[in-house]
Structures are given as structure tokens and as C-alpha cells.
Amino acid sequence: MNIGFLGAGPGVTALHLPTVRRLGEGFRVAHIADGGSGRAQALAEPLGARWSSGDHELLADPDVDVVAICTPPSEHERQILAAVAAGKRAIFCEKPLAVTREAAAAVVSACREAGVILLVGTNHAHDPGWAQAREVLKQHGRPLQSIAVTLALPPNRRYHQVVYDGGPFPSPSRGRPNTGDPAVAAGIVQQLLTGLAIHDLPAIRHFAPVLEHIQYARFVPPIGYAVGFKASGVSVQLVLTMLPEGPDSLWRMTFSTADLRLDLDYPPPFVHAGSGAVTVHNGDGSVARFPQSLQDGYEAEWQLFGELMAGTCPVDYGQILADALYPIDVADAVFATMFTEVQPSTGVHP
């Protein structure tokens, strides 16, 4: 694979380039393009790759047959369609695939019709720990009652800027958005869900595919949310906190049945520390801990991409679209709930 990376930020630098180098044979970085930062040259030169700014030169490069889109989400639809139009053979797109239902449908349709291989880089969905958790729950055989995702993370600069520099939302003086405004608070939570919760929502969709209703949704200062919803009869809770001091990282999915609790703990973001770790708490008080795999989700997703390129497994465009639409539907429903639950008589949340 002759890969062209659109984007030269932390994800490319710390995650994708080390991964494709580690996989070795069959993976070659041919071109890196930044958005004007100038970082592409420093990344490309040691690899003997070309570099540029913007996306025009990379998409026109005949040596690039695979485009890896690692740019802001607002660019994904345009760049996927441009890569298809340029005749590229395959596209790796960082999550989210798109930010609207219409855009997701358009890009999947374009790739399907052109026969372009497509994979979305949602590393948790490819993590061996998630595969282990899914198998344990399948063997257990009892219906799930609840799923919880608990995140405590140091501030990611992009999300930190959304809150403290205003981001795309209207903000008062000093650049801080008025999170007392329901539209502003709802918009921040919507963006956090499609940017962070999206890592785990495809796993939730596997067990709870039909969204029923939002039970509660709140912005949690300084950066975070608390969201509860019902889907396919399963209660789902999503909680995030990002404190300025930066807490120890915790990224845990918890699946509960009547007589079992399974915890899936993922390593901190932006490190290569193996897979998520599965711990099962049984109703009789016993605890089973499964060994972690040395392979992480980043390596697993690129390995799968190589298998798709080799034709050893087919592209499931239907699943790609369903996994893209589910987070959008949850985020849109949360936005609508937060925006409309303000009491007209008082103007405050109940």
C-alpha cells in the first residue's frame, strides 16, 4: 500500500505512522500533507516520502493509491468524495466518517458505487479486548441490562479549545461560551459525543441498535457530559470529565447482566500499550481477568485494512453506514433533548 496521509497532527504523528512502520511489509508512506502548519515535511523526510500542504497535490499524486484522511471531521465528506473522484483505490478515514446523516450516506454510497475500499479508524471497534468482551458476553448468553462508558481524561487540546476558546459556538467576552445557554451547552455535548463517545458507540450499537429515547443529558463543567438513554431495552450511560489538572486516565466500558458485570478498560489515548483489559465479576463473587493482547486497536485496524486491500475479506458498507449513523442519531437526540427541556416559564433546567 502506497499511503498518502491527509493530516500531520498528533494522531498521525503518535499513532498511525508508528503503526504502519511497525507493520512493515506491505505498508509504505508515500506522501504526507498538512493543512498549512508545515509539519508534513518533518514527518515525511525521514520516511523518504513527499510532502505538501492542502489536499490537491496528494490527491493528484499517482504514487498514492491509498488515502488516509486524518483531518478535522468537517473535512471528511469533501475529502472522501475528492479521493473517490481522483480514482484512489482505498480510503482510511479517521472517526467520525461524517458529521451528518446525509454526508455519511453520500460518502458510503460513493465508495460502494466506485468499488473503493473504505475503513473508519475507530480503534476501539477493532481492539482485541473488545473482541474478547463480545465473545465472553456471547458465551454467557444472558441479556444485557445496562452498558456504561466512563471517561476521565486529561484535556484534549481540541476539546479544551471548544470550551475555553469558544470553538464554533457563540461565546461571550474573554472567549468562554455561555454554557448556561441551552443551545451552547447542547452544542458542546453534541460535539463531544461525535468526537469522543463515538469510539464506543459502535460497540454499544452491537448490543443496543435501536435508539428509543434520551433519559437525561447534561453538560458537566468544565468539560464533560452525563447522558443516559434507552436502546433496544438496554439502559446506556455515558459519562465524561476532563479536568484542567488532568486526572489519571480512565476509559472503561461496563456491560451488566442479571448475574455478571464485565469491565473493559482501555489504555490511555495516544499510547501503544496493548489491547483493552477484560475483567469479569460473576454473581457468585468470583473474578476472572483475561490477559491483554500485545496488539492494540490501531494495529488491528491497519491490519484489517491490509486484508481488505488483499481481498481476503469484503468491505461491509452497510455496517460502516450503520456505525456512522448511530452516533449522529444519539448526538442529535441529545442536542434536541437539552435544547427543549428548558422550562419556558423560568428559562432554567428542571
N, C-alpha and C positions, 0 to 999 in steps of 0.2 A: 504494500500500500504506500503510495506516494501522497503524504498527507500535507494539506495546507491548513494552517491554523489561522482562523479569523479571531483575533484577540490575543493579547500578550499580557494579561493581568495575572493576579495571584493563582487563579485556577489552572491556567496553562503552565505557569512557571513551577508551581509546587506540586501539581497533581498530574496533569496529562503528559507533559514532556518527560518527567521521570518514569512514568508508567510505560510509555511506548519505548523508551530506551531500555527499560528492564525486560520487556517482552522480546526485544531484539529482532530476530529474523522475521521478515515479512512486513516490518513496520519501518518506514523511512520518513523523516520530516523533510519536506521539500521546500516549504515556503511558510513564513510567519508574517502576518500583517497586523499592525496595531491601529488604533483609532486616532493616531496623531501624537501619542506620547513619546515615541522614539524608542520604546523598549524592545521592539521587534529585532532590531539589529543585534543587540547584546545577546538575545536568546538564539538567534539564527546562526551567527558567525561560528560558534564552536561546533555546530552541527553540520557545517558546510551547506546550509540552506540559504535560500534567497529571503529578502525581507522587503517590506513596503508598508505604506500607510493607506488606510481605507481598504475597500474590498475589490476594487476594479482590477488591479494588477494580478492579484492572487487568482481571481475567478477566470482571468484570461490566460493564466499560465498553463501551457499544455502539459507540463510535467506534473501538475496536480490532478489526481483523479479522485481523491477523497477530500472533502471539505469538512473541517471540524469547526463548528460555529460556537465560539466561547465569548460572545459579545453580550451587551445588555439585552434583556428579554424583548424590549421594544423593537430590536433589530432582527429578531429571528425570522419572522414571516418573510420580510423582504429578502433577506439573505438566502433563505432556503429556496424561495422561488427563483432567485437570481442564479443560484448554483444549479438548479434543475435546467434552467434556460441555457446555461453555459455548457450543458452536456456532461456534467460531472457524474461519476459512476455511483458515488455513495456519499451520504451526509451523516455526520455525527453531530447532534445538536445538544448542547448543554440544556438542562432543565431551566425554565419551562419551555416546552415546544412552542407555545404561543400564549398570548395573554387574553384572547377572546375565543369564544366558540367558533366564530366564523373563520378566524385566522387558522385555528387548529384544523378545521375541516378542509380549508383550502390547501394547506401545505401537505397534508396526508394524501389528499386526492391527487395533487400534482406529482408527488413521488410515486404513488401507485400507478398512475397512468403512464409515467415515463419509465417505470421499472427501476427507479433509483432506490438503492438500499438506504434505509433510514433507521437510526437508533438514537434514542434520547438518553442523555447521560444523567440518569437518576441513580446514583451509585448504590443507594440503599436497596433499590429494587433488584440489584444484581449481586448483592453481598451474600457470600456463603452462609453467614449467620441467619439471614432471612430465609434462605432455602432450608436450613436446619430447623428453624422455628416452625415453618409451614409444615414440614414433614412430621414433627412431633405432635402438632395440633391435629393433623390428619389422622395419625395413628391413635390419638386419644379418643377421637370420634364424638366428643360431646359438643353441643352447640355453644358458640361464644355468647357470653352475656355482655361483655364490655371490652373496649380497646382504649387504652390511654397512651398518649405520647407526651412525655415530659422533657422539656429542653431547658437547661440552664447553660448559657453560653456567654463568653466574653463578647463585647460588642463587635460585630462585623462592621467594618467601616461604611459599607454601602447602606446598611440599615441604620447605623448611627446617624448618618447624614440625613436620612429621611426625617428623623425626629428632631435633630438639633440644628440642621441647616435648612429645614423646610422641605427639601426634596421637591417632588412635583405638586405638593399640596399648598394651598394658601396659608401663609404664615404671618403672624403679627410682627411687631418690631423685634429686633435682635435675632430674627431668623428662626424663631421657635413657633411651630404650628400650635394653634389653639386647640388642644385635644379635648377641651370642653365642648367644642363644636362637634355635633354628632357626625357630620359629613367628613370632617377632617379625621376624627378618630376612626371612623369606619373605613376610610380610605387607607389609613396606615395599616390597620389589621388586615384588610384585603391584600395589600401588597406583601405583608409578612407571610400570609398563608400561601400565596402563589410563589413566594421566593424561598421559604424555609420549610413550611409544613408539607410542601409538595414532595419532599424527599420520602415521606412516609405515607402519603395519601394513596399512592398506587397499592401499597400493601394493605391498607385499610379497605380499599375497593375490592380486593380479592375476597374478603370475608363479608363485606357490607356494601354491596354495589349500588343499592337503591337508596338515594338520599330521601329521607322522609320529611324532617323538619329540623330547624335550628332551635335548640332548647334555651341557650343563653350565649351571649357574645359580648365580651368587654375588652377594651383597651386597658392594658396593665402598665402603668408608668414605671420606670422611664421608657423602656422599650419592651413591649410584650403583649400577650393576649391570653385570655381564657375563653375557650369556645367549647360548647357541648352540642352535639347533635345526635339524632337517631337515624340509623340507616339499616335497612333490612332487618329490623328488630334488634339491632345491636346498639348499645349506648357508647358513644365515642366522645372522648375528652381530649382536647388539645391545649397544652399549657406551655407558654414560653416566657422566660425572663432573661433580659440582657442587662446586667448591672454595670455601671461605669467602671467599678473597680475590677470587674471581670472575675466571676466565680469560677471554681473548678468546673470543667466542662462535664455536663451530664446530658446524654442523649439516649433516652430509654423508651422502648415500646413495651407495653404490658398488655397481654391477652389473658382474659379471665373467663373460665367456665364455672360451673357449679362446684367443682371439686379440684380445680387446678389453676395456678397462676404462672404464666410464662413471662419472664423478663428477657428482653433482647436489648443489650447495652452496646451501643456503637462507640467506636473510638472517637476521640475529638476530631473535629473537622480539620482539614488541611495537613493531615499527617498520614503516613503509611505505617499503620500499626496492626495490620491483620484485619480479620473479619470482626463482626459483632459477636458478642458472647451470649450464649443462651443459658439461662438458669430456670429450672422448673421447680416450683413449690407445690407439692402434692397435698391432697386433703388429709392424708394420714400424718402430716408433719415432716415427711422426708423431703430432702432437697437433692436434685440432680443437676450437676454442672457439666456442660458439654465443652469439649476442647475447642478453642478458637482455631480457625484456619489461618495459615500464614498469608493467604491471598485476601486482598481487600476488594471492596466493591469497584474501585477504579480499574484494577487489573482485570477483574471479571468482566466488566462491561466492554473493555477493549478486546479481550479475548473472544467474547461473543461476537463483536463486530468483525473480527477476523474470520470467524466461522461463517457469518453471513456473507462476507465477501467471497469466501471459498465455495459457497453454495451448499455447505453441509447442513444448513438449516434455513428454513424460509423466513421471510420478514412477515410478521403478523401485523399488518396495517390496522386491522380492526382493534387489536389490543392497544396499539400505540395511540389511536384516537381516543379510545375509552379512558386510558390512563391520563390523557391530556385534558379531557373534558371534565373529569371528576373533580380535580382541584379547582377548576374555574367555577364549576357549579357550586361547590362548597363556599368559595370565597365570595361569589356574587350573592348567595343566600345570606351569608353573614353580614355583608355590607347592607343589604336590604333590611335585615333584622335590626341592626344597630341604628340605622338611619330613621326607621319608622317607629321604634319603640319609645321615643321621647314623648312624654305626655304633653299634648297641645296646651293644656291649661296652665302648666307650670314651666314647661320648657326644660325639665330635668328628667334624668333617667329614673325609672321606677325602682 
